[in-house]
Amino acid sequence: MNALETLALTLHAEAGTRPVRAVEALAALVMNRARAAMPRPGRQPGAAPFAPGGHARLPDPDPREVAATCRDPFLFPSWNPRHPSHALLVEPPEGDQALAICRRIAARALAGAMPDPTGGATHWHGADRLPAWAIARDHSTEIAGLIFYRLETGERPAQPAAPALVAVA
């Protein structure tokens, strides 16, 4: 399966029933996450960020990196075989209009022709749940029931505090 189909199936399984803006935002998150996993190019000392050698923006990620990002079961739960949406990845429905939209969005994202409505987000969750790592975080944006967070490269998600033990007399 190529990167385009992997991204399209991931978008369909995770956000296929949501509005197009949510699917676009999730595609932008995949590209941000794949870009963050790339090795950083060397920067010329003293170069302005937008000058040659300044590297104001990382290059677009390799399709293999995009596919690997999509297959991360902790970032996209539908890749977990026990997830209810996993069947959409194994046997995609033929002629599904939502899947066709996801394929068009995936093609735009891989071509670098889609703006990022998430503000560089690298993590997300649905508004119907609150994972432990998100408790101590401010979200960057919310789009159609998906909440997006931007964690800096190398920053780990927050862990909830251990419960305090209270002695009873």
Buried (B, 14 or more C-beta within 10 A) or exposed (E): EEBBBBBBBBBBBBBBEBEBEBBBBBBBBBBBBBBBBEEEEEEEEEEEEEEEEEBEEBEBBEBEBBBBBBBBEEBBBBBEEEBEBBEBBEEBEEEEEBBEBBBEBBBBBBEEEBEBBBBBBBBBBBEEEEEEBBEEBEBBBBBBEBBBBBBEEEEEBEEEEEEEEEEEE
